[in-house]
Amino acid sequence: MITFKKCEENDLDLLHEIALESYNDTYQYLWKDGGTSYLNTFYKKEIFKSELSALDIYYFLIYEGKNAIGYFKLKKSPIESYSADECMELDKLYLLKKYTGKGIGKTIMNYILSFSKEKNKSILWLKVMESSPARFVYEKSGFIPINKYDLTYPEIIERYASIITMICKI
């Protein structure tokens, strides 16, 4: 059974561990350096700690039974053409590799959509790498692409640099 737990500061070590492992499982192929420079910049434990106390950011651990298998991060964040009051951004969603492809994504997306609706949001949006299989999970959940551009990080492999912005009306 899949369950969700809103993260608190005492979950920091587990959240950070799951974040690093799941990112490496998912996106090492994007990088010339295996993602080291990206992780050292954006996945510092201090960043997670700071965000856990922010009022506009929500981290959740995803569990199968007693095992933490992934996490997601939502934040109140506007997107072009919509007000900040209407929008929630799905900023991160990662599962450990051995749990992907088992239909868990649908359960997670249903929870995220429900949570966003409870927060009175009418738009859920995200960015996903064009090459990511997660894109298809989002499309099945009702997300539509609205923009595409290339990331310009120094270590990114050019053929994988395209990222898509998608929205879902709740």
trRosetta pair geometry for C-beta under 8 A, 3 or more apart (Angstrom, degrees):
i j d omega theta_ij theta_ji phi_ij phi_ji
1 64 7.2 149 70 -150 35 57
1 65 6.8 100 46 -68 74 55
2 62 6.6 -16 -163 -172 98 95
2 63 7.0 149 -155 81 48 53
2 64 5.9 -27 -94 -94 65 70
2 104 5.9 148 -88 -142 145 94
2 107 4.8 98 67 124 151 151
2 108 7.3 -93 164 -60 145 73
3 62 7.8 154 81 -159 41 49
3 63 4.8 -19 63 63 87 106
4 60 4.8 -2 -172 180 105 129
4 61 7.2 155 -156 77 54 49
4 62 6.0 -23 -102 -104 74 59
4 63 7.2 -172 -79 19 24 84
4 108 8.0 124 -78 -123 120 71
4 111 5.6 142 -26 178 150 156
5 11 7.4 175 116 -100 116 151
5 60 6.4 147 71 -159 38 73
5 61 4.8 -13 59 55 97 97
5 63 6.5 47 -7 -17 107 120
6 58 6.6 -59 -136 -163 101 95
6 59 7.3 107 -164 81 57 56
6 60 5.6 -44 -98 -99 46 79
7 11 4.3 -128 -148 78 83 142
7 12 7.8 106 177 -71 116 46
7 15 5.3 48 -130 -76 145 139
7 52 6.0 -91 118 -123 109 106
7 59 3.8 -27 32 96 132 106
7 60 6.4 -149 -17 -92 86 21
7 61 5.9 105 -73 -25 93 90
7 71 7.5 28 -50 -143 131 122
8 11 5.5 102 52 2 57 104
8 52 6.9 98 -169 -178 24 119
9 12 5.8 -6 -172 -36 51 112
9 49 7.0 52 -135 -144 88 78
9 52 5.4 137 -85 123 63 141
9 53 7.0 26 -73 -63 109 92
11 14 5.4 -66 -168 53 69 109
11 15 5.2 73 134 -30 92 108
11 52 7.7 174 63 -127 93 139
11 59 7.8 -173 95 106 130 123
11 61 6.3 -131 -170 -31 139 130
12 15 5.7 -59 -141 39 25 112
12 16 6.1 22 163 -17 64 109
12 45 6.8 77 167 -168 108 97
12 48 6.1 136 -146 116 84 115
12 49 5.5 27 -130 -90 137 81
12 52 6.5 -86 -86 -27 93 160
13 16 6.0 -58 -147 37 27 109
13 17 6.3 28 155 -19 63 109
14 17 5.7 -55 -146 37 30 113
14 18 6.2 27 158 -15 66 108
14 61 6.8 6 120 -103 119 145
14 68 5.8 116 174 5 119 171
15 18 6.0 -59 -147 40 27 107
15 19 6.1 31 154 -24 64 109
15 48 5.9 168 110 -177 121 139
15 52 7.7 146 49 -79 166 123
15 59 6.1 34 -138 157 142 143
15 61 6.4 -111 -90 -75 81 102
15 71 6.0 90 -141 -101 79 161
16 19 5.5 -52 -144 34 30 115
16 20 6.4 27 159 -16 64 104
16 43 7.6 126 -150 172 80 87
16 45 4.9 5 -114 -109 153 87
16 48 5.4 -159 -80 34 91 164
17 20 6.2 -58 -151 36 26 106
17 21 6.3 17 158 -10 64 112
18 21 6.0 -61 -142 44 28 106
18 22 5.7 19 165 -12 67 115
18 61 6.9 118 25 -129 167 95
18 68 5.5 -91 -78 137 138 120
18 69 7.9 85 -140 118 123 9
18 70 6.4 158 176 -130 122 20
18 71 5.2 111 110 -17 132 115
18 94 7.5 154 147 93 88 111
18 96 7.2 -85 -148 -57 83 98
19 22 6.4 -61 -138 42 20 102
19 23 6.1 20 162 -19 60 111
19 43 5.9 179 131 -147 120 110
19 48 6.9 -154 -2 -86 161 138
19 71 6.3 -45 -73 49 77 138
19 92 7.6 7 -129 163 100 153
19 94 6.9 106 -129 53 50 143
20 23 6.0 -59 -145 36 24 109
20 24 6.3 21 159 -14 62 110
20 39 6.6 72 -126 -151 85 130
20 43 6.1 125 -86 159 77 141
21 24 5.9 -60 -150 40 28 109
21 25 6.3 32 152 -22 64 108
21 96 6.1 -3 121 -110 115 94
22 25 5.3 -49 -145 34 35 117
22 26 6.1 23 158 -14 66 113
22 70 5.7 99 -103 -122 152 76
22 71 7.2 -174 22 27 155 85
22 94 3.5 121 135 144 133 122
22 95 6.2 163 -137 88 123 13
22 96 5.4 -90 -90 -78 88 50
22 97 7.7 177 -128 -34 59 64
23 26 5.9 -68 -146 43 28 104
23 27 5.8 -42 -176 36 69 109
23 35 6.7 178 140 165 106 154
23 39 6.5 148 106 -95 145 106
23 43 6.6 -108 11 -86 164 151
23 94 6.2 -51 -63 -118 58 162
24 27 7.5 -80 -110 53 16 67
24 28 5.5 36 -160 -55 60 109
24 34 7.8 18 -135 166 91 95
24 35 6.5 -163 -103 62 65 145
24 39 7.8 9 -65 -74 88 145
25 28 7.9 70 -26 -10 3 104
25 94 7.7 128 59 -176 109 110
25 96 6.1 125 -20 -154 167 47
25 97 3.8 -146 -163 -47 127 102
25 100 8.0 171 142 -15 126 129
26 94 5.9 -111 -20 -133 147 104
26 97 7.5 -165 -60 -80 61 84
26 132 7.4 20 179 -130 105 109
26 134 7.9 14 -152 -29 127 125
27 30 4.9 -16 -178 5 87 122
27 31 7.4 66 141 -12 85 103
27 35 6.0 103 105 -89 92 138
27 129 7.1 139 -115 -13 111 154
27 132 7.8 -27 -88 -93 93 109
28 31 6.4 -79 -165 40 43 102
28 34 4.9 -10 -155 -157 99 70
28 35 5.2 -95 -111 -7 56 120
29 131 8.0 -118 100 124 122 140
29 157 7.6 -67 150 27 61 141
29 160 6.8 165 121 -94 88 165
30 35 6.8 67 62 -78 96 95
30 129 6.8 -100 -92 -125 133 156
30 131 7.6 164 -90 62 92 135
30 156 5.9 -33 159 -139 93 81
30 157 6.0 -159 -178 28 39 96
30 160 4.7 -144 -125 119 71 141
30 161 8.0 118 -162 -81 98 47
31 34 5.6 -69 89 39 115 5
31 35 4.4 164 17 -60 154 54
31 36 7.5 172 141 15 147 61
31 37 7.5 -178 -157 38 133 91
31 38 6.4 -122 -89 0 142 124
31 155 5.0 24 -155 133 92 107
31 156 6.2 -54 -100 -104 62 45
31 157 6.6 -145 -89 -16 10 89
32 155 4.8 -130 42 -165 96 76
32 156 7.6 -23 -7 28 88 2
32 157 6.0 139 -54 -67 74 81
33 36 4.6 -84 137 34 112 103
33 37 5.6 71 66 -7 147 97
33 155 4.7 -49 13 -154 106 140
35 38 5.0 -62 -162 48 68 114
35 39 5.4 66 140 -24 92 105
35 155 7.9 164 -96 114 25 133
36 39 6.0 -61 -144 40 25 107
36 40 6.1 22 160 -17 64 112
36 155 7.8 -107 54 176 75 172
37 40 5.8 -57 -143 39 29 111
37 41 6.4 23 157 -15 63 111
37 153 7.5 161 100 174 118 116
37 154 7.1 -48 112 66 163 103
37 155 4.9 138 39 -4 132 147
38 41 6.0 -66 -152 39 28 106
38 42 6.0 -26 173 24 68 113
38 43 7.6 53 126 -4 70 107
38 153 6.4 22 -84 -171 101 160
38 155 6.9 -127 -33 65 92 124
39 42 6.9 -76 -123 56 22 77
39 43 4.4 -37 -155 38 67 129
40 43 7.4 -13 -43 51 15 86
40 44 7.3 43 -172 -67 38 88
41 44 7.6 -72 157 -27 13 101
42 47 7.0 -79 -172 60 41 174
43 47 7.2 -122 -143 51 13 131
43 48 7.8 23 -163 -40 53 108
44 47 4.7 98 66 -4 85 101
44 48 7.5 -158 96 -1 50 82
45 48 5.7 -55 -155 38 41 111
45 49 6.2 43 149 -23 71 106
46 49 5.5 -52 -146 36 33 115
46 50 6.3 35 155 -19 65 105
47 50 5.9 -55 -150 37 30 110
47 51 6.3 23 155 -14 65 110
48 51 5.8 -61 -146 41 29 108
48 52 6.4 38 154 -31 65 103
48 59 7.6 56 -158 -79 89 161
49 52 5.8 -49 -152 23 29 115
49 53 7.5 12 156 -6 58 103
50 53 6.5 -73 -166 39 33 100
50 54 6.9 44 143 -39 67 102
51 54 5.2 -40 -150 10 46 122
51 57 4.7 -74 -173 110 91 159
51 59 6.9 93 118 -39 109 119
51 73 7.4 0 149 -143 144 130
52 57 7.7 -86 -81 98 19 115
52 59 6.2 -49 -101 21 77 132
54 57 4.2 47 81 22 120 110
54 75 7.9 2 109 -124 134 108
56 75 5.7 58 134 -163 84 82
56 76 4.2 -91 -161 39 100 106
56 77 7.7 114 153 -53 120 71
57 73 6.6 -12 -170 -169 97 99
57 74 7.3 160 -156 86 49 50
57 75 4.5 -14 -104 -102 73 98
57 76 7.9 -109 -63 16 44 72
58 73 7.1 156 83 -156 52 50
58 74 4.5 -8 59 60 103 96
58 75 7.1 -178 20 -78 68 48
58 115 7.5 -156 112 160 159 138
59 71 6.4 -1 -173 -178 92 118
59 72 7.5 173 -149 90 51 41
59 73 5.2 -17 -99 -102 73 79
60 71 6.3 167 87 -155 51 69
60 72 5.4 -3 55 56 98 82
60 73 7.9 -175 21 -79 68 36
60 74 7.8 27 -3 2 106 101
61 68 5.1 -48 -177 -133 121 110
61 70 7.6 148 -164 89 54 41
61 71 5.2 -37 -108 -99 50 91
62 68 7.1 102 70 -159 50 62
62 69 5.4 -69 103 67 95 83
62 70 4.1 -6 49 68 125 87
62 71 6.1 -155 3 -78 86 32
62 72 7.0 62 -40 -8 112 91
62 95 6.9 -55 75 -101 146 83
62 104 7.6 99 166 166 139 125
62 108 6.3 -22 -110 -101 140 114
63 66 6.8 -30 -168 -145 122 12
63 67 6.3 142 -155 75 74 42
63 68 5.7 -46 -94 -95 76 48
63 69 6.5 122 -131 9 24 90
64 67 5.4 -19 64 65 80 100
64 69 5.0 37 0 -22 101 142
64 99 6.7 -168 -20 -121 141 131
64 104 7.6 -67 -74 -112 116 136
68 71 7.6 10 -178 -57 107 91
69 95 5.9 4 141 -152 91 85
69 96 5.3 -105 -164 22 64 107
69 99 4.5 76 -179 -43 126 166
69 104 7.6 -78 112 -171 140 166
70 93 7.5 35 161 -179 124 60
70 94 5.3 -161 -152 103 97 55
70 95 3.7 -50 -74 -103 142 53
70 96 6.0 -136 -66 -8 78 67
70 99 6.6 -128 -32 78 114 142
70 104 7.9 133 17 128 142 139
70 108 7.7 -39 92 -96 137 146
71 92 7.1 12 106 116 90 113
71 93 7.8 -145 102 -132 46 39
71 94 6.3 6 53 56 71 86
72 90 6.7 -33 -174 -156 118 92
72 92 6.0 180 -148 96 49 68
72 93 4.2 8 -110 -103 104 75
72 94 7.5 163 -82 19 60 56
72 108 6.7 134 -32 -175 142 119
72 112 6.6 -66 122 -87 160 122
73 90 7.7 121 81 -167 55 48
73 91 4.6 -52 99 67 105 103
73 92 4.1 43 27 40 107 100
73 93 7.7 -136 27 -58 61 55
74 88 5.6 -1 -174 177 111 110
74 89 6.8 154 -158 79 57 50
74 90 5.9 -30 -102 -102 76 54
74 91 6.8 159 -111 10 20 88
74 112 6.7 167 -73 -145 127 97
74 115 6.9 -174 -5 110 168 130
74 116 7.0 -146 -152 -78 145 91
75 88 7.3 157 79 -160 29 65
75 89 5.2 -18 63 59 81 100
75 91 5.4 27 10 -25 109 131
76 84 6.6 63 158 177 96 90
76 87 7.0 112 -163 92 58 72
76 88 6.2 -45 -101 -106 51 66
76 89 7.6 109 -160 14 4 85
76 119 7.7 -134 -84 158 103 140
76 121 7.8 -150 -116 -85 80 126
77 84 7.2 -60 -162 -135 16 84
77 87 6.1 -80 84 119 46 116
77 88 7.3 71 33 -151 71 26
77 89 3.9 -19 53 -7 121 127
77 91 7.6 84 9 -66 149 109
77 125 7.9 -108 88 63 98 108
78 82 6.1 -170 -157 92 82 79
78 83 6.3 -71 -117 169 120 25
78 84 4.0 -68 -55 -82 108 65
78 86 7.7 67 -119 53 80 84
78 87 5.0 128 -114 39 41 145
79 82 5.5 27 64 44 78 111
79 87 5.5 165 7 -129 86 151
79 89 7.3 132 -51 -83 105 100
79 123 6.8 -127 38 136 117 138
79 125 4.7 26 -37 29 154 169
79 165 7.4 159 -148 179 130 129
79 167 6.7 -166 89 -88 159 119
82 86 4.7 -109 178 78 106 132
82 87 5.2 115 114 -56 125 114
82 122 8.0 -151 -152 77 128 96
82 123 5.0 -19 -162 12 168 163
83 86 5.0 97 61 2 77 102
83 87 7.2 -171 90 -6 42 98
84 87 6.1 -77 -144 41 31 104
85 120 7.9 -34 172 114 84 107
86 121 6.3 95 169 -152 38 64
86 122 4.9 -46 -159 44 92 96
86 123 5.0 48 138 14 99 107
87 121 6.1 36 -174 -151 5 111
87 123 4.7 -31 -101 79 72 109
87 124 7.7 144 -156 -94 61 26
87 125 6.4 -20 -154 11 108 112
88 116 4.3 -145 43 -129 153 108
88 119 6.4 94 -73 78 134 136
88 121 4.2 5 -17 -152 107 174
88 123 7.2 166 27 91 63 59
88 124 5.2 -22 72 -109 95 72
88 125 7.6 156 82 24 46 67
89 124 7.7 145 -104 -162 20 57
89 125 5.5 -35 -110 73 69 82
89 126 6.5 131 -167 -87 69 54
90 93 5.9 -4 170 -32 113 118
90 112 6.1 34 -98 -175 122 146
90 124 6.1 42 -25 177 104 102
90 125 7.2 -164 20 90 79 31
90 126 4.1 -30 66 -81 98 116
91 126 7.4 -152 -73 -125 23 81
93 108 6.7 128 -159 145 122 140
93 112 7.7 -41 -94 -67 133 153
93 126 7.7 -25 3 -134 118 147
93 134 7.1 150 87 -157 109 142
95 99 4.6 -115 170 86 118 109
95 100 5.2 150 85 -69 124 78
95 104 6.3 114 -106 87 153 136
95 105 7.6 -100 -19 -72 140 80
95 108 8.0 -131 -61 -41 114 156
96 99 5.2 71 66 14 80 108
96 100 7.9 -144 94 -25 39 85
97 100 5.9 -48 -154 10 39 114
99 102 6.1 -78 -172 23 53 130
99 104 5.8 -6 162 10 99 157
100 104 7.7 -99 -111 42 33 114
100 105 7.8 41 -140 -45 68 109
100 133 7.7 94 174 85 130 133
103 106 5.7 -30 -176 20 71 114
103 107 7.3 71 136 -14 75 98
104 107 5.6 -57 -161 38 48 113
104 108 6.2 47 145 -21 76 106
105 108 5.6 -57 -147 38 33 112
105 109 6.1 31 157 -19 69 106
105 134 7.3 -174 -125 -133 140 76
105 137 4.0 -68 156 -145 149 140
106 109 5.8 -54 -144 37 29 109
106 110 6.4 33 155 -21 63 104
106 137 7.3 -131 -60 -154 60 95
106 140 7.3 -60 -93 113 95 126
106 141 7.2 -178 -122 -81 61 98
107 110 5.9 -53 -151 33 29 112
107 111 6.6 28 152 -17 62 106
108 111 5.7 -58 -154 36 32 111
108 112 6.3 29 152 -18 68 108
109 112 5.5 -53 -143 38 34 112
109 113 6.1 35 157 -19 67 106
109 137 6.8 -173 -44 157 135 99
109 138 7.5 174 -107 -105 135 50
109 141 4.2 -101 174 -111 153 146
110 113 5.9 -55 -146 38 28 110
110 114 6.3 28 155 -17 63 110
111 114 5.8 -59 -148 39 29 111
111 115 6.2 30 155 -20 66 108
112 115 5.7 -52 -143 37 29 112
112 116 6.3 30 156 -19 64 107
112 124 6.9 108 138 -149 104 151
113 116 5.8 -55 -147 37 29 111
113 117 6.3 31 153 -20 63 107
113 124 6.5 -100 -106 -15 67 158
113 141 7.2 -162 -49 -179 129 114
113 168 7.3 -72 -105 117 107 140
113 170 6.0 171 -160 -121 86 105
114 117 5.7 -55 -148 36 30 112
114 118 6.4 34 152 -21 64 104
115 118 5.6 -53 -152 33 32 114
115 119 6.6 23 151 -11 64 107
116 119 5.7 -61 -152 42 33 107
116 121 4.4 -71 177 62 87 125
116 124 5.0 -23 -143 -79 175 113
116 170 5.8 -149 105 -80 116 158
117 120 7.6 41 179 -79 36 21
117 121 6.8 -95 -81 56 28 73
117 170 5.2 -160 -79 165 89 134
121 124 6.6 90 123 -67 127 73
121 170 6.2 71 104 26 76 148
122 169 6.4 -6 160 -157 81 74
122 170 5.4 -147 -151 52 36 93
123 167 5.8 -27 -163 -162 100 113
123 168 7.4 142 -158 73 51 48
123 169 6.2 -30 -99 -106 66 56
123 170 6.8 -134 -61 3 16 93
124 143 7.8 -83 95 -91 96 98
124 167 7.1 144 80 -159 46 59
124 168 4.7 -16 64 60 96 100
124 170 5.8 83 -13 -51 100 110
125 165 6.7 10 -179 -178 112 90
125 166 6.6 173 -151 90 67 48
125 167 4.5 -25 -98 -102 94 75
125 168 7.3 -178 -79 19 46 66
126 138 6.6 -124 63 -124 135 143
126 143 7.0 -39 39 -129 107 149
126 165 7.5 176 93 -149 37 54
126 166 5.6 -12 62 59 81 92
127 163 5.3 23 178 166 107 118
127 164 6.9 162 -153 81 60 41
127 165 5.3 -31 -97 -95 79 65
127 166 7.6 154 -98 15 29 75
128 132 5.3 -115 174 56 96 134
128 134 5.7 -140 -146 93 128 105
128 135 4.9 160 122 -86 139 78
128 138 6.1 -155 -27 0 156 153
128 163 6.9 165 83 -158 27 75
128 164 5.6 -22 64 60 79 92
128 166 6.4 -4 14 4 110 121
129 132 4.2 102 66 -24 93 107
129 135 7.6 -106 78 -49 52 111
129 160 6.8 7 -172 175 125 89
129 162 7.2 102 -165 87 63 58
129 163 5.6 -50 -102 -104 47 75
129 164 7.7 67 164 15 7 81
130 135 6.9 38 -145 -71 32 154
130 148 6.9 50 -74 -141 123 114
130 160 8.0 -169 59 -159 89 52
130 162 4.0 -6 7 102 137 108
130 163 6.5 -133 -23 -94 81 20
130 164 5.4 103 -81 -26 77 105
131 160 5.1 -51 3 -136 152 86
131 162 7.3 112 -23 60 85 91
132 135 5.3 125 80 -24 83 91
133 136 6.1 -41 -176 22 59 109
133 137 7.5 61 134 -15 71 98
134 137 5.2 -49 -159 32 53 116
134 138 6.4 52 146 -19 75 102
135 138 5.8 -58 -155 37 33 111
135 139 6.4 34 150 -20 67 105
135 164 6.7 63 -122 48 120 136
135 166 7.9 149 -142 -37 77 148
136 139 5.4 -46 -144 35 37 114
136 140 6.4 39 155 -18 65 103
137 140 5.9 -56 -152 37 29 111
137 141 6.5 23 150 -16 63 111
138 141 5.6 -62 -149 40 33 110
138 143 4.1 -29 161 37 94 143
138 166 5.6 95 147 93 137 160
138 168 7.7 -133 -173 -49 85 123
139 142 8.0 133 -179 1 29 9
139 143 5.9 -83 -84 65 36 85
139 144 7.7 77 -124 -90 72 43
139 166 7.8 -102 -74 -142 64 150
141 168 6.5 -37 119 -102 92 153
142 168 4.7 89 101 -139 96 109
142 169 7.6 -98 149 46 122 62
143 166 4.0 51 167 153 117 126
143 167 6.5 160 -146 79 77 18
143 168 4.5 -62 -86 -59 66 100
144 166 6.2 164 76 -154 25 85
144 167 6.3 -26 57 61 77 70
144 168 7.4 132 7 -85 69 56
145 148 6.7 14 -179 -54 125 98
145 164 4.9 -54 -125 -175 112 121
145 165 7.1 104 -155 75 65 49
145 166 5.2 -49 -91 -94 49 83
146 165 5.5 -57 63 99 88 97
146 166 6.7 141 6 -117 83 30
146 167 5.6 22 -17 3 133 106
147 164 7.1 152 84 -159 53 52
147 165 4.1 13 55 40 101 116
148 162 6.0 6 -176 -169 104 103
148 163 7.1 171 -149 85 59 41
148 164 5.0 -19 -99 -103 85 72
148 165 7.4 -145 -67 17 40 73
149 162 7.4 174 97 -141 21 63
149 163 6.3 -20 66 58 67 85
150 158 7.8 11 -163 -155 133 68
150 161 4.2 41 -160 122 92 114
150 162 5.5 -43 -93 -86 71 56
150 163 7.3 130 -119 12 22 79
151 156 5.5 120 96 -43 112 174
151 161 4.8 -139 49 -164 77 84
151 162 7.9 -147 3 -70 78 10
151 163 5.7 67 -40 -15 98 122
152 156 7.6 -159 -168 36 8 131
152 161 7.5 62 -71 -163 38 133
153 156 4.4 95 65 -22 96 109
156 160 6.7 -133 179 81 92 91
156 161 5.1 98 134 -97 131 92
157 160 4.9 47 78 25 96 109
157 161 7.2 -152 87 -46 45 82
158 161 5.4 -33 -150 -14 37 124
